[in-house]
Amino acid sequence: SRDWSTAGDTLRAAGVDTPARTEREIKQVVGKDFCGKMINAVRELVWNSTATFRLTEMPRVVMGGDVVTDVVDGLMHVESTPQREFKLHEMVLPFPGSDTVVPTNALTWTYNRYLANYGLSQFCSPDRKTGYKGRHRRVVV
């Protein structure tokens, strides 16, 4: 975990009284373009952390609650007793942003914890409409 204790000093030196907590405050300090790049880099970190957790801490099979791509149905949650067996390469994980389908198994808590730990809950919550559109990426094994 990163020590953010000096962030307040840096922001106060830049004219901000408290650590930046909103996208608007961050943009005032670092600029709009850099802010977007920072948020996208952290979104990548959340996806990579989630994928690492899924592949190292959970079984390497598609399980109930995972999200898979299906040619007929598009994105779908796997039922606890699926009608057909899915392969691991069909599984997708949400890339943080709005309009994403989040797994409904143990990975849900982990994904949301990473969003919160990295400060993205306010920007990339699936139920919020923001400028950061979510998408899904396949887990390549």
Secondary structure, 3 states (H helix, E strand, C coil): CCCCCCHHHHHHHCCCCCCCCCHHHHHHHHCHHHHHHHHHHHHHHHHHHHHHHHHHHCCCCCCCCCEEEECCCEEEECCCCCCCCCCHHHEEEEECCECCCCCCCHHHHHHHHHHHHCCCHHHHCCCCCCCCECEEEECCC
